[in-house]
Amino acid sequence: MAKEQSFDVVSQVDMQEADNAIHQTVKELAQRYDLKDTKSTVELDKHQATITVKAPSDFVARQIEDIIGAKLVKRGIDLKAVQWGKVEVASGGTVRQVGTVVNGIEAELARRINKEIRDGKYKVKVQIEGDKLRVFSTSRDDLQAVIAFLKGGDYGIPLQFINYR
């Protein structure tokens, strides 16, 4: 019998790169003439994986969100990795917006991906292991076909394929 090959499907964000992107955003806020005196702040909570933007208006908050997006892309982080919430009115006539950094695949999405792989009639086995999926097969070609299939799908979060053995 042939040896089984496998790979993991995960959704991970390098929080150090996200932190570097936030620091670059803060520097740009201090230097840009149109945002310099707005008293806007950007904070990253690594433990809860959230980005908090505080700004004097909705327009400025959207500008800061665009700057964060540009810095994240430069650092190799997909924009789908941050899910922005609604702009909320805060005290002192300011607004607050919180973005959640996606780490891990939720159970419901993992089941959906598993079902789509099974419906694709690939000769693979899929196991859901916490916040990741492990795909097994005896054929590397089948595994590569599954990777190509998953890259073509839109799941709302960035997917990475690691531990290809």
Phi, psi and chi 1 to 4 in degrees:
 res  aa     phi    psi   chi1   chi2   chi3   chi4
   1 MET       -  141.5 -177.2  171.1  159.9      -
   2 ALA   -74.2  151.3      -      -      -      -
   3 LYS   -72.2  140.6 -174.3  177.9  176.3 -174.6
   4 GLU   -78.7  137.2  -88.4 -161.5  -18.1      -
   5 GLN  -101.1  158.6  -46.5  -68.1  -35.2      -
   6 SER  -155.7  165.1   69.7      -      -      -
   7 PHE  -151.8  162.2   70.4   89.6      -      -
   8 ASP  -109.3  140.9  -65.3  -24.2      -      -
   9 VAL  -105.5  119.0 -179.3      -      -      -
  10 VAL  -133.4  167.2  -63.3      -      -      -
  11 SER  -132.3   99.8 -179.6      -      -      -
  12 GLN  -126.6  148.7  -61.3  173.7  -23.2      -
  13 VAL  -124.0  131.9  173.8      -      -      -
  14 ASP   -73.4  105.6 -175.5   -1.5      -      -
  15 MET   -66.0  -26.2  -70.4  -54.7  -75.8      -
  16 GLN   -67.4  -40.3 -176.0   59.2   49.8      -
  17 GLU   -66.0  -38.5  -70.7  -64.2  -29.3      -
  18 ALA   -63.5  -41.0      -      -      -      -
  19 ASP   -62.5  -42.5 -171.9   36.7      -      -
  20 ASN   -62.5  -39.7  -68.6  -18.9      -      -
  21 ALA   -64.1  -39.4      -      -      -      -
  22 ILE   -67.0  -40.7  -64.0  -57.7      -      -
  23 HIS   -62.7  -40.2  -76.4  -60.8      -      -
  24 GLN   -64.0  -37.7  -73.3  179.6  -23.1      -
  25 THR   -63.9  -43.7  -57.9      -      -      -
  26 VAL   -61.7  -41.3  169.3      -      -      -
  27 LYS   -62.8  -41.9  -76.9 -177.0 -178.3  178.8
  28 GLU   -66.4  -35.1 -174.0  165.5  -28.6      -
  29 LEU   -63.3  -36.3  -73.6  176.7      -      -
  30 ALA   -73.8  -21.6      -      -      -      -
  31 GLN  -102.0  -29.2  -67.3  173.6   -8.3      -
  32 ARG   -71.9  132.1  -85.5 -174.7   47.8  170.8
  33 TYR   -65.1  -32.5   68.7   94.1      -      -
  34 ASP   -81.5  -14.1   58.4  -20.6      -      -
  35 LEU  -118.8   -2.2  -61.0  173.6      -      -
  36 LYS   -60.0  -48.8 -170.5 -177.9  -69.7 -172.9
  37 ASP  -102.7   24.9  -64.1  -34.2      -      -
  38 THR   -87.4   -8.5   60.3      -      -      -
  39 LYS    58.4   38.2  -65.5 -176.7  174.9   65.5
  40 SER   -85.6  147.7  -59.4      -      -      -
  41 THR  -132.6  151.3   61.1      -      -      -
  42 VAL  -133.2  128.8  179.3      -      -      -
  43 GLU  -132.5  143.8  -61.6  169.0   -1.8      -
  44 LEU  -116.9  124.4  172.5   69.1      -      -
  45 ASP  -101.8  104.3 -175.7   -3.1      -      -
  46 LYS   -66.1  -34.3  -73.8 -174.7 -179.0 -179.0
  47 HIS   -71.8  -39.4  -60.9  -67.7      -      -
  48 GLN   -95.6   -3.6  -64.6 -164.4   -1.3      -
  49 ALA    56.1   52.8      -      -      -      -
  50 THR  -128.8  148.1   58.6      -      -      -
  51 ILE  -114.7  125.0  -59.9  170.8      -      -
  52 THR  -113.1  125.5  -54.6      -      -      -
  53 VAL  -112.4  126.2  174.8      -      -      -
  54 LYS  -118.0  128.3  -65.2  178.1 -174.3  169.7
  55 ALA  -146.3  162.7      -      -      -      -
  56 PRO   -74.0  -20.4   23.4  -31.2      -      -
  57 SER  -151.1  166.4   68.7      -      -      -
  58 ASP   -62.4  -40.2 -177.4   31.2      -      -
  59 PHE   -60.5  -45.1  177.7   73.8      -      -
  60 VAL   -67.3  -38.3  174.4      -      -      -
  61 ALA   -62.0  -40.2      -      -      -      -
  62 ARG   -66.9  -37.5  -63.2  -74.6  179.4 -151.4
  63 GLN   -62.2  -43.3  -78.2 -175.0  -42.9      -
  64 ILE   -65.8  -38.8  -65.9  170.9      -      -
  65 GLU   -60.6  -40.2 -178.6 -176.3  -30.5      -
  66 ASP   -65.1  -40.1  -70.1  -17.9      -      -
  67 ILE   -63.8  -44.5  -66.2  169.5      -      -
  68 ILE   -59.7  -43.4  -68.1  171.0      -      -
  69 GLY   -59.1  -44.2      -      -      -      -
  70 ALA   -63.8  -41.4      -      -      -      -
  71 LYS   -68.2  -37.2  -60.0  -59.2 -179.7 -172.7
  72 LEU   -65.5  -41.7  -71.3  172.4      -      -
  73 VAL   -64.1  -41.0  168.0      -      -      -
  74 LYS   -60.7  -29.5  -81.0 -173.5 -179.1  177.1
  75 ARG   -90.3    4.5  -66.4 -104.9  169.7 -150.2
  76 GLY    83.6   21.3      -      -      -      -
  77 ILE  -105.8  127.6  -61.4  173.7      -      -
  78 ASP   -66.9  142.0 -166.0  -24.7      -      -
  79 LEU   -65.5  -23.5  -69.9  179.7      -      -
  80 LYS   -68.8  -14.0  -68.0  179.1 -172.1  175.4
  81 ALA   -73.4  -14.8      -      -      -      -
  82 VAL  -116.3  121.0 -179.9      -      -      -
  83 GLN  -106.5  110.5  -64.5  176.5  -19.6      -
  84 TRP   -82.6  138.2  -69.0   99.2      -      -
  85 GLY   -88.5 -173.9      -      -      -      -
  86 LYS   -72.1  154.5  -68.2 -178.0 -178.6  177.3
  87 VAL   -79.1  121.4  176.2      -      -      -
  88 GLU  -107.2  146.1  -54.8  165.7   -9.7      -
  89 VAL   -78.0  129.9  177.2      -      -      -
  90 ALA  -113.0 -178.5      -      -      -      -
  91 SER   -71.4  155.7   62.3      -      -      -
  92 GLY    73.9   22.6      -      -      -      -
  93 GLY    72.4   20.9      -      -      -      -
  94 THR  -105.4  173.3   61.3      -      -      -
  95 VAL  -124.1  156.8  -65.1      -      -      -
  96 ARG  -132.7  139.7  179.3 -176.1  -42.5  118.1
  97 GLN  -135.8  133.5 -173.9  173.8   19.0      -
  98 VAL  -116.1  130.0  177.8      -      -      -
  99 GLY  -113.1  135.0      -      -      -      -
 100 THR  -101.0  128.3  -54.6      -      -      -
 101 VAL   -85.0  123.5  179.6      -      -      -
 102 VAL   -79.6  123.9  176.3      -      -      -
 103 ASN  -133.4  115.4  -95.0  -30.8      -      -
 104 GLY    96.9  159.5      -      -      -      -
 105 ILE  -102.7  124.7  -59.2  172.8      -      -
 106 GLU   -65.2  154.1  -66.3  178.7    6.1      -
 107 ALA   -59.6  -41.4      -      -      -      -
 108 GLU   -64.1  -43.5 -176.9  178.2  -43.5      -
 109 LEU   -67.3  -37.3 -179.7   59.8      -      -
 110 ALA   -62.2  -41.5      -      -      -      -
 111 ARG   -64.6  -38.9  -75.7 -169.0  -64.6  -88.2
 112 ARG   -63.9  -44.4 -176.1  177.7  132.2 -148.5
 113 ILE   -63.3  -43.1  -67.9  170.4      -      -
 114 ASN   -58.3  -45.5 -175.1    3.5      -      -
 115 LYS   -64.3  -41.7 -177.2 -179.7 -177.8  -44.6
 116 GLU   -65.5  -36.5  -72.2 -178.1   11.7      -
 117 ILE   -66.6  -43.8  -68.7  171.9      -      -
 118 ARG   -63.3  -39.7  -81.4 -172.8  -75.6  129.6
 119 ASP   -67.1  -22.8  -68.9  -13.5      -      -
 120 GLY   -76.6   -3.8      -      -      -      -
 121 LYS    61.2   33.9  -53.1  -75.0 -172.9 -152.3
 122 TYR   -81.3  148.5  -62.0  103.0      -      -
 123 LYS   -87.4   65.6  -64.0  177.8 -176.4  175.0
 124 VAL  -135.0  161.2  -62.9      -      -      -
 125 LYS  -114.0  140.9  -67.5 -176.2  -74.5 -178.4
 126 VAL  -122.2  131.3 -179.4      -      -      -
 127 GLN  -119.3  135.3  -74.0 -178.0  -19.3      -
 128 ILE   -92.6  119.5  -60.2  172.5      -      -
 129 GLU  -121.8   88.0  -62.6  177.5   -4.5      -
 130 GLY    69.2 -113.6      -      -      -      -
 131 ASP  -105.4   24.8   60.5   -8.6      -      -
 132 LYS  -143.7  166.4   67.4  179.7  179.9  179.7
 133 LEU  -118.9  141.2  -75.5   98.0      -      -
 134 ARG  -115.0  129.2  179.5  157.4  -71.8  162.3
 135 VAL  -112.7  126.7 -178.1      -      -      -
 136 PHE  -115.2  147.2  -62.2   95.6      -      -
 137 SER  -164.8  160.0  178.1      -      -      -
 138 THR   -85.7  -15.3   55.0      -      -      -
 139 SER  -112.0  126.1  168.0      -      -      -
 140 ARG   -65.0  -31.0  -75.1 -176.0  175.9 -113.7
 141 ASP   -63.4  -39.1  -67.7  -21.2      -      -
 142 ASP   -64.9  -41.0  -70.2  -23.0      -      -
 143 LEU   -63.4  -42.3  -67.6  178.1      -      -
 144 GLN   -66.6  -33.7  -70.2  174.2  -12.7      -
 145 ALA   -65.9  -39.3      -      -      -      -
 146 VAL   -65.9  -41.4  169.8      -      -      -
 147 ILE   -60.9  -45.5  -70.5  174.1      -      -
 148 ALA   -62.3  -40.0      -      -      -      -
 149 PHE   -62.4  -45.2  170.6   73.6      -      -
 150 LEU   -68.9  -35.2  -68.0  175.4      -      -
 151 LYS   -64.9  -30.9  -77.2 -176.7  178.3  178.9
 152 GLY   -78.6  -17.0      -      -      -      -
 153 GLY   -87.3  158.4      -      -      -      -
 154 ASP  -113.5  112.1 -177.4   24.8      -      -
 155 TYR  -113.0    4.5  -60.8  102.7      -      -
 156 GLY    81.8   -8.0      -      -      -      -
 157 ILE  -135.2  155.0   60.8  172.2      -      -
 158 PRO   -76.2  136.6   26.2  -32.6      -      -
 159 LEU  -109.5  138.2  -62.8  177.0      -      -
 160 GLN  -119.5  153.0  -67.4   93.1   28.5      -
 161 PHE  -119.7  112.0  -50.8   99.9      -      -
 162 ILE  -125.6  171.2   59.4  172.3      -      -
 163 ASN    54.6   44.4  -64.2  -23.4      -      -
 164 TYR   -74.6  112.2 -171.9   77.6      -      -
 165 ARG  -126.4      -  -56.8 -177.7 -177.6  133.9
